[in-house]
C-alpha cells in the first residue's frame, strides 16, 4: 500500500509526499537510494551487499522546485536476511530486526543474527559531531578460533585458540571521509576470558585468565584491509591482508615501531622467555602438495630466547634467525648447546635436512613414567624421515664426548639407506651403515653394520661414560644386527645378528656395577673381585690381558657364545653360554685357568730350594705335565642373574660365592 499526496497545489514550494509499506528486494532499495538526490547522505550504503526481501515503511518528500528540500525516512524489517560488509569481506546471516535510514544516516535499535555460526547483536547510532556525519555500529558476539579461521581462511587460529570468549566491535562509517578526515574502520576488543591460547612462553594463556586484545581494522576501497593488533601478553602486530595471503610484522616483548615488510608472509622478531619450534610447526598450515610457488604464511623469525625447544632439545640463551623461501627453512642458531646452520624443507619427506654445526650438545630425553592411562608411544614414521646431510665438529650426548660426526642418508626407492655415520670419540673411530626396508608390513625391518676401532680402549670407554672399566688396551668391534621395525624401534630385546671383538694389551679393573651395562657381554665387571677372592696372589690389581677375543650370535636379544677367550700373563678365562640383552641377565659358564707352572723353576732356584740342576729337572717335568697341572688348578663358575649384581657359583659348590 502506498499513499501519494500534495499538500497545497497553489503553494510556491509544493512537494510530493509519498508514504506507505512496500515489500521489496533490499538491493533494489539500496540502489534506489544511492541513485537518488540523497546519495551524498547514504553513500556509506555502497559498502554493503544485502540479500533478500524486506518490508519497508517508506516516507518521501519530493520538492517540485529546486528550492525545496528532499527528505526521506525508511524503516526496514529484516527477516532472515543476509548482509555483507564488502571492504571487510564479512558476512552476517539470519538477520532479524529493524533498521532506520534517513537523511541523517543509519540507525539500528537491535538486530540479531549470526556471524560464522555464532550469535551477534547489532545496534547503530548516528554521530552528529563528526564533520559530514557518520554512523557507529556496535556489535557483541562470541569469539572462537574457528570463527577467525573461517574469516582469515587460515587454520592457524583454530590451532592456536580453544574455548569461547566474548568480542565487542565498533564499526565507524563516515558519510564524507574527506570531511571526517578518517575512513571506515572496525575496532575489536576482548578480554579473552574463556579462551585458551597455545602461544609460546609467557604469551600462553589459560581460559580463566583475562588479557586484553585490541584489533583495529582500516577499511578502504580498493585497498587491502590493514590491521593493527595489541595483545596484553606482549604482542604487537601490523598486518595487511593482501590477496591471497597476508603480509605483516609481529613484535614480541617490548613494543617497537612497526613497518610492513615488502614480501608476503609474516616476520616475527623480539624477545621471549621460552619458545617451542616444534609446537609452532605443528600449528602452521600444511604446505601445498603440488606447487612450491604458493604464498607462505611465516616468512622469518629473529628471536632472542632464554630457552628454546628445537626438535626435542632444550637450548638456553639462544639467538635464532630463521628465514623461509619456497617452503625451505634456513636457520642460524647460536647458543651454548648448539651453534651452526640448519636447512630443511616443509615440502615432503624426500627433501634433505642439511646441517653444518660448530658444536652440538644433545641431552638424553627423560624417561616418562607409564601407567594404564599413559598413551602408547607413537613409533617413528620411517616414511616421513627425510634424507640427512649433517656435519658436526664437536658432538656430545649428555656427558659423553663423541668428537666429530658425519651423517649421510638418503632414499633409494622405498628403502631408506644410512649411507654413513662416522663418529670420532676419544682415541677411536666408529662407523655405521644401515638400511630400512618397508617390508614386512607394517613397520618393516632395519639392518645396521657397525665398526669400532680404538687405539686406547680405556680412554674410549671412559669417554662413553664408563670411567675405570678398562685401563689402556687397543682393539676393534664389528657387529651386524637386524630388528623388526624402524630405526626408532631399536630395542636390545629385539636384535638378531652377530658381534665380534678383539682387545689387546689392557687391564680389566674392578668397576662399579653400573658399568656392567657396557661390559655385559664379557661378564667383565665381576672378574677382578671374583679372581681376587680366589686368586689374590695373581690378580690383586685387576686382570691384565694380552688378548680378549670373542664371537656372539644374537637371537631376539639373547647373545650366545662358545668361544670367548681372555688371555693374560697370569691366567686364561673362557666364557660359554648366553647373555640376555633385554633382561640384562647372565647364564654363562666361566672357566679360569691360572698359569701357575710357568714360574716354578725360577722360583725354586731364586729361593734356594734347589740347585740349577734341580730347577732344570723341575722345568722338564713341568713341560711334560703342564696340561695336567693347569687342569688341577682350573676353576669353573656358573654366572647368572642381573648384570649389576650377578651370582657367581663354583660348579663344585652349592652356595654362591659372596661378592665384595
C-alpha positions as CSV (number, residue, x, y, z in Angstrom):
1,X,0.0,0.0,0.0
2,X,1.2,3.5,-0.8
3,X,-0.3,7.0,-0.3
4,X,0.6,9.9,-2.5
5,X,-0.4,13.5,-1.7
6,X,0.3,17.2,-2.5
7,X,-0.4,19.4,0.5
8,X,-1.3,22.7,-1.4
9,X,-1.4,22.9,-5.2
10,X,-1.3,26.7,-5.0
11,X,1.7,26.9,-2.9
12,X,5.0,28.1,-4.3
13,X,7.1,25.4,-2.7
14,X,4.9,22.4,-3.3
15,X,6.2,18.9,-2.8
16,X,5.0,15.4,-3.4
17,X,4.6,13.3,-0.3
18,X,4.8,9.5,-0.7
19,X,4.3,7.1,2.2
20,X,3.3,3.5,2.6
21,X,4.5,0.0,3.2
22,X,6.2,-1.9,0.4
23,X,7.8,-5.4,0.1
24,X,10.9,-5.1,-2.0
25,X,14.3,-6.6,-2.5
26,X,16.9,-4.9,-0.3
27,X,19.4,-4.5,-3.1
28,X,16.8,-2.6,-5.1
29,X,16.1,-0.3,-2.1
30,X,19.8,0.4,-1.7
31,X,20.2,1.1,-5.4
32,X,17.3,3.5,-5.5
33,X,18.7,5.5,-2.5
34,X,22.2,5.6,-4.0
35,X,20.9,7.0,-7.2
36,X,18.5,9.5,-5.6
37,X,19.2,13.1,-4.6
38,X,20.2,11.9,-1.1
39,X,23.1,9.8,-2.4
40,X,25.6,12.0,-0.6
41,X,23.9,11.2,2.7
42,X,23.7,7.5,2.2
43,X,26.9,6.9,0.2
44,X,28.0,4.6,3.0
45,X,25.4,2.0,1.8
46,X,27.8,1.2,-1.1
47,X,29.9,-0.8,1.3
48,X,27.0,-3.2,1.9
49,X,25.7,-6.0,-0.2
50,X,22.3,-7.2,1.0
51,X,20.2,-10.2,0.0
52,X,16.6,-11.0,0.5
53,X,13.3,-9.0,0.7
54,X,12.3,-6.6,3.4
55,X,9.0,-5.0,4.5
56,X,9.8,-1.3,4.4
57,X,7.8,1.6,5.8
58,X,8.7,4.5,3.5
59,X,8.1,8.2,3.7
60,X,9.4,10.5,0.9
61,X,9.1,14.2,0.4
62,X,10.0,15.2,-3.2
63,X,10.0,19.0,-3.9
64,X,8.7,20.4,-7.2
65,X,11.2,23.2,-7.2
66,X,15.0,23.4,-6.7
67,X,14.4,25.5,-3.7
68,X,12.6,22.7,-1.9
69,X,14.3,20.1,0.3
70,X,14.2,16.4,-0.4
71,X,13.7,14.2,2.6
72,X,13.1,10.5,3.3
73,X,12.6,8.1,6.1
74,X,12.7,4.4,5.7
75,X,12.3,1.7,8.3
76,X,13.1,-1.8,7.1
77,X,12.1,-5.0,8.8
78,X,14.7,-7.7,8.3
79,X,13.6,-11.3,8.3
80,X,16.5,-13.8,8.0
81,X,18.3,-11.5,5.6
82,X,22.0,-11.6,4.7
83,X,24.3,-8.6,4.7
84,X,27.9,-8.5,3.6
85,X,30.3,-5.7,4.6
86,X,32.4,-5.5,1.4
87,X,35.6,-3.9,2.5
88,X,36.0,-6.2,5.4
89,X,34.8,-9.3,3.4
90,X,32.5,-10.0,6.4
91,X,29.1,-11.8,6.1
92,X,26.2,-11.6,8.5
93,X,23.5,-14.2,8.2
94,X,19.9,-14.7,9.6
95,X,19.5,-11.1,10.4
96,X,16.2,-10.1,12.2
97,X,15.2,-6.7,13.4
98,X,14.7,-3.1,12.3
99,X,17.0,-0.6,10.7
100,X,16.2,3.1,10.1
101,X,17.7,5.1,7.2
102,X,17.1,8.8,6.9
103,X,18.7,12.0,5.7
104,X,20.7,11.9,9.0
105,X,22.1,8.5,8.4
106,X,21.7,4.9,9.6
107,X,20.2,3.8,13.0
108,X,19.6,0.4,14.3
109,X,17.7,-0.4,17.5
110,X,18.7,-4.0,17.7
111,X,19.3,-6.6,15.0
112,X,20.0,-10.2,15.9
113,X,21.9,-12.5,13.5
114,X,24.7,-15.0,13.1
115,X,28.4,-14.3,12.4
116,X,30.1,-17.5,11.2
117,X,27.5,-19.5,13.1
118,X,27.9,-17.5,16.4
119,X,25.1,-15.2,17.7
120,X,25.6,-11.5,17.2
121,X,23.7,-8.5,18.4
122,X,23.9,-5.2,16.4
123,X,23.0,-1.6,17.2
124,X,23.8,1.6,15.4
125,X,23.6,5.3,16.1
126,X,24.3,8.5,14.2
127,X,27.3,10.6,15.2
128,X,26.3,14.2,14.5
129,X,29.5,15.6,16.0
130,X,31.6,14.1,13.1
131,X,32.0,16.6,10.2
132,X,29.9,15.4,7.4
133,X,28.2,12.9,9.7
134,X,28.8,9.2,10.5
135,X,27.3,6.1,11.8
136,X,28.7,4.0,14.6
137,X,27.7,0.3,14.5
138,X,28.1,-1.6,17.8
139,X,28.1,-5.4,17.9
140,X,28.6,-8.1,20.5
141,X,29.3,-11.7,19.6
142,X,31.2,-14.8,20.6
143,X,34.9,-15.3,19.8
144,X,36.3,-18.6,18.8
145,X,39.3,-19.8,16.9
146,X,37.1,-21.5,14.3
147,X,35.4,-18.2,13.5
148,X,38.7,-16.4,12.9
149,X,40.0,-19.4,10.8
150,X,36.9,-19.1,8.6
151,X,37.3,-15.3,8.3
152,X,41.0,-15.3,7.5
153,X,41.0,-18.7,5.7
154,X,43.8,-19.8,8.0
155,X,43.7,-22.9,10.2
156,X,46.3,-21.3,12.4
157,X,43.7,-19.6,14.6
158,X,41.8,-22.7,15.3
159,X,45.1,-24.4,16.1
160,X,46.1,-21.6,18.5
161,X,42.7,-21.0,20.2
162,X,40.3,-23.2,22.1
163,X,37.2,-22.2,24.1
164,X,34.8,-19.4,23.6
165,X,35.1,-15.8,24.6
166,X,33.2,-12.5,24.1
167,X,34.0,-10.0,21.4
168,X,32.8,-6.4,21.1
169,X,33.0,-4.5,17.8
170,X,32.6,-0.8,16.8
171,X,32.3,-0.1,13.1
172,X,32.9,3.6,12.1
173,X,31.2,4.6,8.8
174,X,31.8,8.3,7.9
175,X,29.4,9.7,5.3
176,X,32.1,12.0,4.0
177,X,35.6,10.5,4.7
178,X,37.3,13.7,3.5
179,X,35.4,15.9,5.9
180,X,35.7,13.4,8.7
181,X,39.5,13.1,8.0
182,X,39.3,9.3,8.5
183,X,38.0,6.4,6.6
184,X,35.8,3.4,7.6
185,X,37.3,1.3,10.4
186,X,36.5,-1.6,12.8
187,X,37.6,-1.7,16.4
188,X,37.5,-5.1,18.0
189,X,38.1,-5.7,21.7
190,X,38.1,-8.7,24.0
191,X,39.5,-9.7,27.4
192,X,39.8,-13.3,26.1
193,X,38.2,-14.8,29.2
194,X,37.1,-18.3,28.3
195,X,39.7,-18.6,25.6
196,X,42.9,-20.6,25.8
197,X,45.9,-19.6,23.6
198,X,48.6,-22.1,22.8
199,X,51.3,-19.5,22.4
200,X,54.9,-19.9,23.5
201,X,56.3,-19.0,26.9
202,X,54.6,-16.1,28.8
203,X,52.3,-15.5,25.8
204,X,50.4,-18.7,26.6
205,X,47.0,-18.1,28.2
206,X,44.6,-20.2,30.2
207,X,40.8,-19.9,29.8
208,X,40.3,-18.4,33.2
209,X,42.8,-15.6,32.6
210,X,41.9,-12.1,31.3
211,X,44.2,-10.5,28.8
212,X,43.1,-7.6,26.7
213,X,43.4,-7.8,22.9
214,X,42.6,-4.8,20.7
215,X,42.4,-5.1,16.9
216,X,41.8,-2.1,14.7
217,X,40.9,-2.7,11.0
218,X,41.3,0.1,8.5
219,X,38.8,-0.3,5.6
220,X,39.4,1.5,2.3
221,X,38.0,0.9,-1.1
222,X,40.3,-1.0,-3.5
223,X,43.0,-1.4,-0.8
224,X,43.7,-4.4,1.4
225,X,42.4,-4.4,5.0
226,X,45.1,-3.1,7.3
227,X,45.0,-4.4,10.9
228,X,46.9,-3.3,14.0
229,X,46.9,-5.7,16.9
230,X,48.0,-5.3,20.5
231,X,47.9,-8.2,22.9
232,X,48.3,-7.6,26.7
233,X,50.7,-10.5,26.9
234,X,53.3,-8.8,24.8
235,X,52.4,-8.9,21.1
236,X,52.2,-6.0,18.7
237,X,51.4,-6.6,15.0
238,X,50.8,-4.7,11.8
239,X,49.1,-6.8,9.1
240,X,48.0,-6.2,5.6
241,X,45.5,-8.7,4.2
242,X,46.8,-8.8,0.7
243,X,45.4,-11.5,-1.6
244,X,45.8,-14.4,-1.5
245,X,47.9,-14.2,1.7
246,X,48.7,-11.6,4.3
247,X,51.9,-9.9,5.0
248,X,52.9,-8.3,8.2
249,X,55.3,-7.7,11.1
250,X,54.9,-9.2,14.6
251,X,57.0,-8.0,17.5
252,X,57.2,-9.9,20.8
253,X,58.2,-8.4,24.1
254,X,58.9,-4.7,24.3
255,X,56.9,-2.5,21.9
256,X,58.8,-1.3,18.8
257,X,57.9,0.7,15.7
258,X,56.1,-1.4,13.2
259,X,56.5,-1.3,9.5
260,X,55.0,-3.6,6.9
261,X,57.5,-5.9,5.1
262,X,57.7,-5.8,1.3
263,X,57.3,-9.5,0.8
264,X,54.2,-11.6,1.6
265,X,54.2,-13.5,4.8
266,X,54.8,-12.8,8.5
267,X,58.1,-11.6,10.0
268,X,58.4,-12.2,13.8
269,X,61.0,-10.6,16.0
270,X,61.6,-9.8,19.6
271,X,62.5,-11.5,22.9
272,X,60.8,-14.4,24.7
273,X,61.5,-16.3,27.8
274,X,60.7,-19.6,26.1
275,X,59.7,-20.9,22.7
276,X,59.0,-24.2,21.0
277,X,59.7,-24.5,17.3
278,X,58.2,-28.0,17.2
279,X,54.9,-26.7,18.6
280,X,55.0,-23.8,16.1
281,X,55.5,-26.1,13.1
282,X,52.5,-28.2,14.2
283,X,50.3,-25.1,14.4
284,X,51.2,-23.8,10.9
285,X,49.0,-24.8,8.0
286,X,50.0,-27.8,5.8
287,X,52.1,-26.7,2.8
288,X,50.6,-27.2,-0.6
289,X,51.4,-30.6,-2.1
290,X,52.0,-29.6,-5.7
291,X,53.3,-26.1,-6.1
292,X,56.3,-24.6,-4.4
293,X,55.3,-21.1,-5.6
294,X,52.3,-20.8,-3.3
295,X,52.5,-17.8,-1.0
296,X,53.6,-18.7,2.5
297,X,52.3,-17.6,5.9
298,X,55.5,-17.4,8.0
299,X,58.4,-15.7,6.4
300,X,61.1,-15.2,9.0
301,X,62.0,-15.4,12.7
302,X,64.5,-13.2,14.5
303,X,64.4,-14.0,18.2
304,X,66.4,-13.8,21.4
305,X,65.3,-16.5,23.7
306,X,66.0,-17.6,27.3
307,X,65.0,-21.1,26.4
308,X,64.3,-22.8,23.1
309,X,62.8,-26.2,22.3
310,X,64.2,-27.4,19.0
311,X,63.4,-30.9,17.7
312,X,63.1,-32.2,21.3
313,X,66.2,-30.5,22.7
314,X,66.2,-27.7,25.2
315,X,68.6,-24.8,24.5
316,X,69.4,-21.8,26.7
317,X,70.5,-18.2,25.9
318,X,69.6,-18.5,22.2
319,X,70.0,-16.2,19.2
320,X,67.8,-17.6,16.5
321,X,67.5,-16.3,12.9
322,X,65.3,-18.2,10.5
323,X,64.1,-17.4,7.0
324,X,61.8,-19.3,4.7
325,X,61.7,-19.2,0.9
326,X,59.5,-21.6,-1.2
327,X,58.9,-23.8,1.9
328,X,62.7,-24.0,2.6
329,X,63.8,-23.0,6.1
330,X,67.3,-21.7,6.7
331,X,68.1,-21.5,10.5
332,X,71.1,-19.9,12.1
333,X,71.4,-20.6,15.7
334,X,73.9,-19.6,18.4
335,X,73.7,-21.0,22.0
336,X,75.9,-22.9,24.4
337,X,74.2,-26.1,23.3
338,X,74.1,-25.6,19.6
339,X,75.9,-23.4,17.1
340,X,75.6,-23.6,13.3
341,X,73.3,-23.6,10.4
342,X,70.3,-25.9,9.6
343,X,68.3,-26.1,6.4
344,X,65.2,-28.2,5.9
345,X,62.0,-28.2,3.8
346,X,58.4,-28.5,4.7
347,X,57.7,-30.0,1.3
348,X,57.5,-33.7,2.0
349,X,59.9,-36.3,3.4
350,X,62.2,-36.6,0.4
351,X,63.8,-33.2,0.8
352,X,67.0,-33.3,2.8
353,X,67.8,-31.8,6.2
354,X,71.2,-30.2,5.9
355,X,73.2,-29.1,9.0
356,X,76.7,-27.7,9.4
357,X,77.3,-27.3,13.2
358,X,80.3,-26.0,15.1
359,X,79.1,-27.7,18.2
360,X,76.0,-29.7,19.2
361,X,75.4,-30.9,22.8
362,X,72.4,-33.2,22.9
363,X,70.7,-34.2,26.1
364,X,69.0,-37.5,26.9
365,X,65.3,-37.3,26.9
366,X,63.9,-38.1,30.4
367,X,62.2,-41.4,31.0
368,X,58.4,-41.0,31.3
369,X,56.7,-43.0,33.9
370,X,53.9,-45.0,32.4
371,X,50.7,-46.4,33.7
372,X,47.5,-47.8,32.2
373,X,46.3,-44.3,31.2
374,X,49.6,-43.3,29.6
375,X,49.1,-43.1,25.8
376,X,51.2,-45.6,23.8
377,X,54.3,-44.1,22.3
378,X,53.9,-43.3,18.7
379,X,56.7,-45.0,16.7
380,X,58.9,-43.1,14.3
381,X,57.3,-43.0,10.9
382,X,60.2,-44.0,8.7
383,X,58.3,-43.0,5.6
384,X,58.4,-39.4,6.8
385,X,62.1,-39.4,7.7
386,X,64.0,-37.0,5.4
387,X,67.4,-37.6,3.9
388,X,70.1,-36.2,6.2
389,X,73.4,-34.4,5.5
390,X,74.9,-33.4,8.8
391,X,78.4,-32.3,9.8
392,X,79.2,-31.6,13.4
393,X,82.7,-30.5,14.5
394,X,82.1,-31.4,18.2
395,X,79.2,-33.6,19.3
396,X,78.3,-34.7,22.8
397,X,75.4,-36.7,24.2
398,X,74.6,-36.0,27.9
399,X,78.1,-36.2,29.3
400,X,79.6,-38.3,26.5
401,X,82.1,-36.7,24.2
402,X,81.6,-38.2,20.7
403,X,84.0,-35.9,18.8
404,X,83.3,-35.0,15.2
405,X,80.4,-36.5,13.4
406,X,79.4,-37.1,9.7
407,X,76.0,-38.4,8.8
408,X,74.6,-39.0,5.3
409,X,71.4,-40.8,4.5
410,X,69.0,-40.9,1.5
411,X,66.1,-42.7,0.0
412,X,66.6,-45.5,-2.6
413,X,63.1,-46.1,-3.9
414,X,61.0,-47.3,-1.0
415,X,64.2,-48.0,1.1
416,X,65.9,-45.7,3.5
417,X,69.7,-46.0,3.5
418,X,72.0,-44.9,6.2
419,X,75.0,-44.4,3.9
420,X,77.4,-43.3,6.6
421,X,77.5,-42.3,10.2
422,X,81.1,-41.5,11.4
423,X,81.9,-40.6,15.0
424,X,85.3,-39.9,16.5
425,X,85.1,-40.4,20.2
426,X,88.4,-40.2,22.2
427,X,91.1,-42.4,20.6
428,X,88.5,-44.2,18.4
429,X,86.6,-44.3,15.1
430,X,83.0,-45.5,15.0
431,X,81.4,-46.2,11.6
432,X,77.8,-47.3,10.9
433,X,76.0,-48.2,7.8
434,X,72.4,-49.2,7.7
435,X,69.2,-49.8,5.8
436,X,65.5,-49.8,6.5
437,X,63.2,-51.9,4.3
438,X,59.4,-51.2,4.4
439,X,58.7,-54.9,4.3
440,X,57.4,-56.9,6.2
441,X,54.5,-54.6,7.0
442,X,53.6,-52.7,9.0
443,X,56.9,-51.4,10.3
444,X,59.4,-53.1,8.1
445,X,62.9,-54.1,9.3
446,X,66.2,-52.4,10.0
447,X,69.8,-53.5,9.4
448,X,72.9,-52.0,10.9
449,X,76.6,-52.8,10.3
450,X,79.0,-51.3,12.9
451,X,82.8,-51.0,13.1
452,X,84.7,-49.6,16.1
453,X,88.4,-49.2,16.2
454,X,90.2,-47.8,19.2
455,X,93.9,-47.1,20.0
456,X,93.0,-46.9,23.7
457,X,90.0,-48.8,24.8
458,X,90.2,-47.4,28.3
459,X,90.0,-43.8,27.1
460,X,87.3,-44.7,24.6
461,X,85.1,-46.4,27.2
462,X,85.8,-43.6,29.7
463,X,84.7,-41.0,27.1
464,X,81.5,-43.0,26.7
465,X,80.8,-42.6,30.4
466,X,82.3,-45.7,31.9
467,X,85.4,-44.5,33.5
468,X,87.6,-47.1,35.3
469,X,86.3,-50.1,33.5
470,X,89.4,-50.9,31.4
471,X,92.8,-49.4,31.5
472,X,94.6,-48.9,28.2
473,X,94.3,-51.6,25.5
474,X,93.5,-51.4,21.8
475,X,91.0,-53.3,19.8
476,X,88.1,-53.4,17.4
477,X,84.4,-54.4,17.5
478,X,82.4,-55.5,14.5
479,X,78.6,-56.1,14.5
480,X,75.9,-56.9,12.0
481,X,72.4,-56.7,13.6
482,X,68.8,-56.7,12.5
483,X,65.5,-56.0,14.1
484,X,61.9,-55.6,13.0
485,X,60.7,-52.0,12.9
486,X,62.3,-48.7,12.0
487,X,65.4,-47.1,13.4
488,X,63.4,-45.6,16.2
489,X,62.2,-49.1,17.3
490,X,65.6,-50.4,18.2
491,X,65.5,-52.4,21.4
492,X,68.1,-54.7,22.8
493,X,65.5,-57.4,23.3
494,X,64.6,-57.4,19.6
495,X,68.0,-57.6,17.9
496,X,69.3,-60.5,15.8
497,X,72.7,-60.9,14.2
498,X,76.3,-61.3,15.4
499,X,79.1,-59.4,17.1
500,X,82.8,-60.0,17.1
501,X,85.5,-58.2,19.1
502,X,89.2,-58.3,19.8
503,X,91.0,-56.4,22.5
504,X,94.7,-56.4,23.2
505,X,97.2,-55.3,25.9
506,X,95.0,-53.8,28.6
507,X,93.7,-54.3,32.1
508,X,90.2,-55.0,33.4
509,X,89.6,-53.1,36.6
510,X,87.2,-53.5,39.4
511,X,84.3,-51.3,38.3
512,X,81.1,-50.1,39.8
513,X,78.1,-52.4,39.0
514,X,76.5,-49.9,36.6
515,X,79.4,-50.1,34.3
516,X,78.4,-53.7,33.6
517,X,75.9,-52.3,31.1
518,X,78.8,-51.6,28.7
519,X,80.8,-54.8,29.6
520,X,77.8,-57.1,30.0
521,X,78.7,-59.3,27.0
522,X,82.1,-60.0,28.6
523,X,81.0,-60.6,32.2
524,X,83.9,-58.3,33.0
525,X,82.6,-56.2,35.8
526,X,82.8,-59.0,38.3
527,X,86.1,-60.6,37.2
528,X,88.6,-58.7,39.3
529,X,86.7,-59.1,42.6
530,X,85.9,-62.7,41.8
531,X,89.5,-63.6,40.8
532,X,90.9,-61.5,43.7
533,X,88.7,-63.7,46.1
534,X,90.1,-67.0,44.7
535,X,93.5,-65.9,43.3
536,X,94.5,-62.9,45.3
537,X,98.2,-63.5,44.7
538,X,97.7,-63.4,40.9
539,X,95.0,-60.8,40.3
540,X,95.4,-58.4,43.2
541,X,95.4,-55.4,40.8
542,X,92.8,-56.5,38.3
543,X,93.1,-58.7,35.3
544,X,95.8,-57.8,32.8
545,X,95.1,-59.3,29.4
546,X,97.2,-59.8,26.3
547,X,94.1,-60.6,24.2
548,X,90.3,-60.8,24.5
549,X,88.6,-62.4,21.5
550,X,85.0,-63.4,21.2
551,X,82.1,-64.0,18.9
552,X,78.4,-63.9,19.8
553,X,75.3,-64.9,17.8
554,X,72.2,-62.9,18.8
555,X,68.6,-64.2,18.5
556,X,65.8,-62.0,19.8
557,X,68.1,-60.2,22.2
558,X,69.8,-63.3,23.6
559,X,73.6,-63.4,22.7
560,X,75.2,-66.8,22.8
561,X,78.9,-67.7,22.6
562,X,81.1,-70.8,22.9
563,X,84.4,-69.3,22.1
564,X,85.0,-66.1,24.1
565,X,88.6,-66.2,25.5
566,X,90.6,-63.9,27.6
567,X,94.4,-64.5,27.7
568,X,96.6,-62.8,30.3
569,X,100.1,-63.3,31.7
570,X,98.7,-65.0,34.8
571,X,95.6,-66.8,33.6
572,X,93.2,-67.8,30.8
573,X,89.5,-67.1,31.1
574,X,86.9,-68.8,28.9
575,X,83.3,-67.8,28.7
576,X,80.5,-70.0,27.3
577,X,76.7,-69.5,27.4
578,X,74.3,-66.7,26.9
579,X,73.6,-63.1,27.9
580,X,70.0,-61.7,27.7
581,X,70.5,-58.2,26.5
582,X,66.9,-57.2,27.0
583,X,66.6,-58.5,30.6
584,X,70.4,-57.8,31.2
585,X,70.9,-61.2,32.7
586,X,73.7,-63.8,32.5
587,X,73.5,-67.6,32.0
588,X,77.2,-68.4,31.4
589,X,80.0,-70.8,32.4
590,X,83.2,-69.1,33.3
591,X,86.4,-71.2,33.4
592,X,89.5,-69.7,35.0
593,X,92.8,-71.4,34.3
594,X,95.8,-69.8,36.2
595,X,99.2,-70.2,34.6
596,X,100.8,-71.5,37.8
597,X,103.5,-73.6,36.2
598,X,105.5,-71.1,34.2
599,X,107.3,-69.6,37.2
600,X,108.1,-72.7,39.3
601,X,111.7,-73.5,38.1
602,X,112.9,-69.9,38.5
603,X,111.2,-69.5,41.9
604,X,112.8,-72.7,43.3
605,X,116.2,-71.5,42.2
606,X,115.9,-67.9,43.5
607,X,114.6,-69.0,46.9
608,X,117.5,-71.5,47.3
609,X,115.2,-74.5,47.5
610,X,117.1,-76.2,44.6
611,X,120.3,-76.1,42.6
612,X,120.2,-75.1,39.0
613,X,120.3,-78.8,38.1
614,X,117.2,-79.5,40.2
615,X,115.5,-76.5,38.7
616,X,116.2,-77.8,35.2
617,X,114.6,-81.1,36.2
618,X,111.6,-79.3,37.5
619,X,111.4,-77.3,34.2
620,X,111.4,-80.6,32.2
621,X,108.7,-82.1,34.5
622,X,106.6,-79.0,34.1
623,X,106.7,-79.2,30.3
624,X,105.7,-82.9,30.4
625,X,102.9,-82.4,33.0
626,X,101.8,-78.8,32.1
627,X,98.3,-79.6,30.9
628,X,97.6,-81.8,33.9
629,X,98.9,-79.2,36.4
630,X,96.9,-76.4,34.9
631,X,93.7,-78.5,34.9
632,X,94.3,-79.3,38.5
633,X,94.4,-75.5,39.2
634,X,91.4,-74.8,37.0
635,X,88.2,-73.4,38.5
636,X,84.8,-73.3,36.8
637,X,81.9,-71.0,37.7
638,X,78.3,-70.6,36.8
639,X,77.4,-66.9,36.3
640,X,73.7,-66.0,36.5
641,X,71.4,-63.2,37.4
642,X,71.5,-59.4,36.6
643,X,74.4,-57.6,35.2
644,X,74.5,-55.2,38.1
645,X,74.7,-57.9,40.7
646,X,75.4,-61.3,39.2
647,X,75.5,-64.6,41.1
648,X,78.8,-66.4,40.8
649,X,78.7,-70.1,41.9
650,X,81.6,-72.5,41.7
651,X,80.5,-75.6,39.9
652,X,81.6,-77.9,42.7
653,X,80.0,-75.7,45.4
654,X,76.3,-75.4,46.4
655,X,76.4,-71.8,47.7
656,X,77.1,-68.7,45.7
657,X,80.4,-67.1,46.3
658,X,79.9,-63.9,48.4
659,X,80.6,-60.7,46.3
660,X,82.6,-57.9,47.9
